[in-house]
Amino acid sequence: MYYLITWKNYYDEDWVKESDLDCNELIKKFKKKPNHIGDYYLVEFIIGHRKINDQFELYVKWKNYDHENAVEWIEYKQMVKQQMLEEYETNFMNH
């Protein structure tokens, strides 16, 4: 699981893996809240891919996200719908 973190006293936001965070109580509190974000943090489309240390990463465009973090590298299959992955694999990864 990844969380979009807004750092205190900073404008920057980062996607951070849950295992890299040291704030268990804050995560528990967040998980108890109803989910009102809808599809705001969904991948809109896959731009490209790369392989680093035997791990694939996808370069993605986030849906409804309009600032400098609208595109970024994420771990393969992380937060991407299965149908989108299958279409991308069929069209681009097997050529």
N, C-alpha and C positions, 0 to 999 in steps of 0.2 A: 504494500500500500504506500502511495506517495501522498504528501500533503503540500499544498501551496502555502508557503510560509512568507508572511510579511514581517520583516525584522523590525524590532522596536527601534524607533528613532531613525529609520531608513526608509526610502521609497522603494528600494529593490525588493523583489519577490523571487523566491526560488522554489522549485519542486524538490522536496527532500524525502528520501526513503524513511519510513517509520523507524526502521532499525538504527538509523543514524541520528535520531532525535533522543534527547534526554529530558522528556517532559511527559511522563506517563499519565499524571493526573490531568493535565491539559488535554491530552489525546482522549482520555476517557470522557471528559466533559464534552468535548467536541462530538464524539460518537453518539452521545445521548441526544443531541439536538436533532430535530427533524431536518431532513434533507430538502432544502429549498433551492438548490442551485440548478436543478433541472439538467439541461445538457450544456451548461456554460463551460464546463471544463472537459468537454469531449474533443477527441481528435477530429478535425474537419476533413483533413486528407493527409496522406503520406507523401512527402516530397522526395525522399531518398533513403538509402540505407548504407551502412558501413559495418565492417567487421573489425573489432578491436579485441585482442587477446582471446580469440575463439568465441567471442560474444557478439551477436548482431545488435546494432542499434538502429533505430528509425529516426529520420529527420521529419518532424511533423509540424503541421499548422493547427493550432488550437482554435476551435470554433468559438466565435463571439469574443475573441481576445484581441484587442487592438492596440497593443503597445510593443515595445522592443522584445518582450518575451513571447510574442505570438508564435514564433517558431523556435524549436529546440530539438536536441537529440535526447531520446528516451530509450530505455531498455526495450528490446524486442518483445512484443506482446503485452507491454505494460500500458493499460488504459486505452487500448485500441480494440474496437469491435471486431469479432471474429470474421464477419463477412468482409470488412475492409481489408483485413490481413490476407484473406484468401484471394481477393481480387488483385491485391498488390503482388502477392507471390506469383500468381498465374501470369500477370502481365509484365513483371519486371525482374523478378529474382531468378527465374529459370531460363533466362536468355543469355 
